[in-house]
Amino acid sequence: MTTNNNGQAEERRAKTVRVLIKGRIQGVFYRNWTVENARELGMNGWVRNRRDGSVEALFSGDTQLVDRMVEKCRCGPNGASVTGVQVHPSSETAGDGFQKKPTL
């Protein structure tokens, strides 16, 4: 809970989403970039490569910050060419911190 400028308590809403990113995104350090950006935003969750060439991630945290991370994923790091981002609400427990998981 935070306090606004009027001294009133505000409830911060939490959100968890599973994201599937497609395009030329493997071999361009997309997962490392995702870990770095997610940690900077204080996300919980994980990211992993998939054998089909896509990248999958679970982002959990403040609603606005999760939305910002999803928007960052639409561009990715230098060298990435993102062609699609699918976002699905998730009830999965993200755990503490943000980590890179093995390829699935």
BELLIN-V799638 format. One line per field, one symbol per residue. phi: phi as a letter, one per 30 degrees, with the letter a starting at -180 (. if undefined). psi: psi as a letter, one per 20 degrees, with the letter a starting at -180 (. if undefined). A space follows every 50 residues. Layout:
phi=???
psi=???
This chain:
phi=.bcdddicdcdddcbbbcbccbkcbcibidddddeedddddidckabadc ddjdbcbbcbleedddddddddddcidejdbdcabcbbebcdddicibbc cdec
psi=qrpahjjqpppppqqpqppppqbniqjkkggggggghghhikqqbrqqqq hjirpqqpppapghhghgggghhhgarpiqnpiqopppqqjqpiapaprp rqq.
